[in-house]
Amino acid sequence: MLAEPLTTVIRGFIRDHLVLHPRIADVSRRVGRLAASAVAGYTVAVLLPVAITLAMNRLAWPAFIFEHLVVLLVVALTIAWGMGPALLAAIVSVSADDLLLPFPFGTGRITGWHDSVDLTLFVTVVTMVGWLVANARRERARAEQAAVLERRAREDRDRLIATVSHDLATPLTAIMGTLEIARRFNGQTGVDIPRLLLRLDTAVARATALLTTLRSADTDTNGNLRAKGAAVDLRDVVSPIVHMFEQASARHPIVLTMPSHPILIRGDRDHLHRVVENVLSNAIKYSPDGGPIDVTLAVDGEDAVVGVRDRGIGISEKALPLIFQTRYRAPEARTTAPGVGLGLSIAAEIVARHGGAMRAVNAHPGLLVSVRMPLMPAAEAVAVR
């Protein structure tokens, strides 16, 4: 009956004072680093041959056992620390008997043909084993590098598919919503058919562009979508997306404010469409009680600024700096609507590739997301116009 409580006490003492003690853990780490260092290898290369020599002399074992032990030693040293310590061990092994044993005692050189043969054998073993170990390590490094590249390629492919799949949901939703409106008001007067057709045309064009991107794998070596540099009027980017989202929700009227003159930047129209789509989609999604969505396009100094302001749940100040990270979802977002945390991170990456940046601030109520990108230089803009 006393054995079990005593065992429990001993285990608790070991756990508390040995395993979990920070000083002991620190000492263990230091010992591990020391054992892996070159100093440890050369120390072992000197001490172990000396110990083997003295033990062999005391036990009076035959010489062939000594030679076998030294061969094993130099092989182990070559694998663990490389050829330097192994060669030192071979030299010490051959000369240790002359230095330590009384016949002859104190002779600091290799004596006799036997020692020469032994040294030649040991050096040959070290060289062969060193060559084999070096080749094995090179092959292992190549295999590990190939595995890393393969893993990155899979991650890049999965990321591209997830990105395009996420963005494809927006135009498909717009198409379904427009068709629903057409069915509901079929044959009634007052339905703006040209506007509905424009929404369908924009949504189909966006879906087609995304599928073309996926099919052509228009990516760079990191799996990120490449941005093509061309003159783009941001009015032609923002306006079609706003029209595509109109009437997506009767509780979310969208108010667009933009100047009458062109706002030119150098960028990729399709990717910029995705930015506006994702930001506007989030504004609607995270405004469960409805309210107007304000979309503005303006010039601020040498930058073009697109702003999207909703009247939704907003974001805690702690989460604001994190919402542009891949797959991050604020606690408020997780309890409001489904999602995977890709929309804003995709938008932020595209904007960064256009030399810009995104920012989000609480508007009380709601959230204001700003997209800032550099304008095209004046000389280029005049030439385009």
RAMORA-V791700 format. One record per residue. N is the residue number from 1. RES is the residue in three letters. OMEGA is omega in whole degrees, -180 to 180 (* if undefined). NEAR is the number of other ideal C-beta (glycine too) atoms within 10 Angstrom. Layout:
N&RES&OMEGA&NEAR  N&RES&OMEGA&NEAR
This chain:
1&MET&-179&5  2&LEU&-176&6  3&ALA&-177&7  4&GLU&177&8  5&PRO&180&9  6&LEU&177&10  7&THR&179&10  8&THR&179&10  9&VAL&-179&10  10&ILE&179&10  11&ARG&178&11  12&GLY&179&10  13&PHE&180&10  14&ILE&-179&11  15&ARG&-175&11  16&ASP&-170&10  17&HIS&-180&10  18&LEU&-174&10  19&VAL&-172&11  20&LEU&-177&10  21&HIS&-175&12  22&PRO&-180&7  23&ARG&179&7  24&ILE&178&12  25&ALA&179&12  26&ASP&178&10  27&VAL&179&11  28&SER&178&11  29&ARG&180&10  30&ARG&178&10  31&VAL&179&11  32&GLY&178&10  33&ARG&179&10  34&LEU&-179&11  35&ALA&180&13  36&ALA&-175&11  37&SER&179&12  38&ALA&179&11  39&VAL&179&11  40&ALA&-180&16  41&GLY&179&19  42&TYR&177&16  43&THR&178&13  44&VAL&-179&19  45&ALA&178&23  46&VAL&-171&15  47&LEU&-176&12  48&LEU&176&18  49&PRO&177&27  50&VAL&-180&14  51&ALA&179&11  52&ILE&-180&19  53&THR&-179&23  54&LEU&-180&14  55&ALA&179&12  56&MET&-180&19  57&ASN&-178&15  58&ARG&-178&8  59&LEU&179&8  60&ALA&178&6  61&TRP&180&12  62&PRO&-173&8  63&ALA&-176&11  64&PHE&177&8  65&ILE&177&12  66&PHE&-178&20  67&GLU&179&16  68&HIS&179&10  69&LEU&-180&18  70&VAL&177&25  71&VAL&177&18  72&LEU&-179&11  73&LEU&-177&21  74&VAL&176&27  75&VAL&180&19  76&ALA&-180&16  77&LEU&178&27  78&THR&-180&25  79&ILE&-173&15  80&ALA&-172&15  81&TRP&179&22  82&GLY&-172&16  83&MET&-178&18  84&GLY&177&16  85&PRO&-179&24  86&ALA&177&27  87&LEU&177&20  88&LEU&179&20  89&ALA&179&28  90&ALA&-180&26  91&ILE&180&16  92&VAL&-179&20  93&SER&-179&26  94&VAL&-174&24  95&SER&-175&19  96&ALA&-178&21  97&ASP&178&22  98&ASP&-177&19  99&LEU&-170&15  100&LEU&-174&13  101&LEU&-171&15  102&PRO&-176&8  103&PHE&-17&7  104&PRO&-177&10  105&PHE&175&10  106&GLY&179&9  107&THR&-174&13  108&GLY&179&7  109&ARG&178&8  110&ILE&-175&15  111&THR&172&13  112&GLY&-180&9  113&TRP&-178&8  114&HIS&179&12  115&ASP&179&16  116&SER&178&12  117&VAL&179&12  118&ASP&-179&20  119&LEU&178&17  120&THR&178&12  121&LEU&-176&16  122&PHE&-180&24  123&VAL&177&17  124&THR&178&11  125&VAL&-180&18  126&VAL&-178&24  127&THR&-179&14  128&MET&-180&12  129&VAL&178&19  130&GLY&178&20  131&TRP&179&12  132&LEU&-180&13  133&VAL&179&17  134&ALA&178&13  135&ASN&180&10  136&ALA&180&11  137&ARG&177&11  138&ARG&179&10  139&GLU&179&10  140&ARG&178&10  141&ALA&179&10  142&ARG&-180&10  143&ALA&179&10  144&GLU&178&10  145&GLN&178&10  146&ALA&178&10  147&ALA&178&10  148&VAL&179&10  149&LEU&179&10  150&GLU&179&10  151&ARG&178&10  152&ARG&179&13  153&ALA&177&12  154&ARG&179&11  155&GLU&179&12  156&ASP&179&17  157&ARG&180&13  158&ASP&-180&11  159&ARG&179&18  160&LEU&-180&18  161&ILE&179&11  162&ALA&-179&15  163&THR&-179&24  164&VAL&179&19  165&SER&179&13  166&HIS&-176&20  167&ASP&-179&24  168&LEU&-179&16  169&ALA&-176&14  170&THR&179&24  171&PRO&178&24  172&LEU&177&14  173&THR&178&16  174&ALA&178&26  175&ILE&-180&18  176&MET&179&12  177&GLY&179&19  178&THR&178&23  179&LEU&178&12  180&GLU&178&11  181&ILE&-180&16  182&ALA&179&14  183&ARG&-175&8  184&ARG&-175&9  185&PHE&-179&14  186&ASN&177&8  187&GLY&-180&5  188&GLN&177&7  189&THR&178&5  190&GLY&178&5  191&VAL&-178&14  192&ASP&-177&13  193&ILE&179&9  194&PRO&179&8  195&ARG&177&13  196&LEU&179&18  197&LEU&177&12  198&LEU&177&16  199&ARG&179&24  200&LEU&-179&17  201&ASP&179&14  202&THR&-178&22  203&ALA&179&24  204&VAL&179&14  205&ALA&179&15  206&ARG&179&24  207&ALA&180&18  208&THR&179&12  209&ALA&-180&19  210&LEU&179&24  211&LEU&176&12  212&THR&177&12  213&THR&-180&20  214&LEU&-177&17  215&ARG&-177&9  216&SER&-179&8  217&ALA&-177&11  218&ASP&-175&16  219&THR&174&17  220&ASP&-176&11  221&THR&179&8  222&ASN&-179&9  223&GLY&179&17  224&ASN&-179&15  225&LEU&-179&23  226&ARG&176&12  227&ALA&179&21  228&LYS&-177&13  229&GLY&177&11  230&ALA&178&11  231&ALA&-178&16  232&VAL&172&26  233&ASP&-176&19  234&LEU&176&26  235&ARG&179&17  236&ASP&175&13  237&VAL&-173&23  238&VAL&-173&24  239&SER&180&17  240&PRO&-180&19  241&ILE&177&28  242&VAL&179&20  243&HIS&179&18  244&MET&-178&28  245&PHE&-179&26  246&GLU&-179&20  247&GLN&172&19  248&ALA&176&20  249&SER&-180&15  250&ALA&-178&7  251&ARG&-177&11  252&HIS&176&22  253&PRO&-177&13  254&ILE&-180&20  255&VAL&-178&11  256&LEU&177&16  257&THR&179&10  258&MET&-177&16  259&PRO&180&12  260&SER&-178&5  261&HIS&-179&10  262&PRO&172&15  263&ILE&-170&23  264&LEU&170&21  265&ILE&175&22  266&ARG&-177&20  267&GLY&-177&27  268&ASP&-175&19  269&ARG&-178&15  270&ASP&-179&21  271&HIS&177&25  272&LEU&173&25  273&HIS&-179&26  274&ARG&179&26  275&VAL&-178&27  276&VAL&178&24  277&GLU&-175&23  278&ASN&-179&24  279&VAL&-179&26  280&LEU&177&26  281&SER&177&23  282&ASN&-180&23  283&ALA&178&25  284&ILE&-176&22  285&LYS&-175&18  286&TYR&169&20  287&SER&-172&24  288&PRO&-180&12  289&ASP&179&10  290&GLY&-178&15  291&GLY&-178&18  292&PRO&174&15  293&ILE&180&24  294&ASP&176&19  295&VAL&-178&23  296&THR&175&17  297&LEU&-175&21  298&ALA&176&14  299&VAL&177&13  300&ASP&-177&10  301&GLY&-180&9  302&GLU&-178&10  303&ASP&168&16  304&ALA&-176&24  305&VAL&173&18  306&VAL&179&26  307&GLY&176&18  308&VAL&-177&26  309&ARG&178&21  310&ASP&176&26  311&ARG&-173&19  312&GLY&-170&26  313&ILE&-175&20  314&GLY&-178&22  315&ILE&177&22  316&SER&-178&12  317&GLU&179&9  318&LYS&-176&9  319&ALA&-175&16  320&LEU&-179&16  321&PRO&-173&12  322&LEU&-169&13  323&ILE&178&21  324&PHE&177&21  325&GLN&-178&12  326&THR&176&15  327&ARG&175&10  328&TYR&175&15  329&ARG&179&20  330&ALA&179&19  331&PRO&180&11  332&GLU&-179&16  333&ALA&-177&20  334&ARG&-178&11  335&THR&-176&9  336&THR&-175&16  337&ALA&177&16  338&PRO&179&8  339&GLY&-179&17  340&VAL&177&12  341&GLY&-179&17  342&LEU&-170&19  343&GLY&-177&25  344&LEU&179&22  345&SER&176&20  346&ILE&180&23  347&ALA&-178&25  348&ALA&179&24  349&GLU&179&18  350&ILE&-180&25  351&VAL&179&23  352&ALA&179&14  353&ARG&174&16  354&HIS&178&22  355&GLY&-177&14  356&GLY&-179&21  357&ALA&178&14  358&MET&-179&22  359&ARG&178&15  360&ALA&177&21  361&VAL&175&14  362&ASN&-177&14  363&ALA&175&16  364&HIS&5&9  365&PRO&174&14  366&GLY&-175&21  367&LEU&175&25  368&LEU&178&18  369&VAL&-178&25  370&SER&176&18  371&VAL&-177&26  372&ARG&180&18  373&MET&-177&24  374&PRO&176&15  375&LEU&173&18  376&MET&177&21  377&PRO&-173&12  378&ALA&-178&10  379&ALA&179&7  380&GLU&-178&13  381&ALA&178&17  382&VAL&180&10  383&ALA&180&10  384&VAL&-179&13  385&ARG&*&10
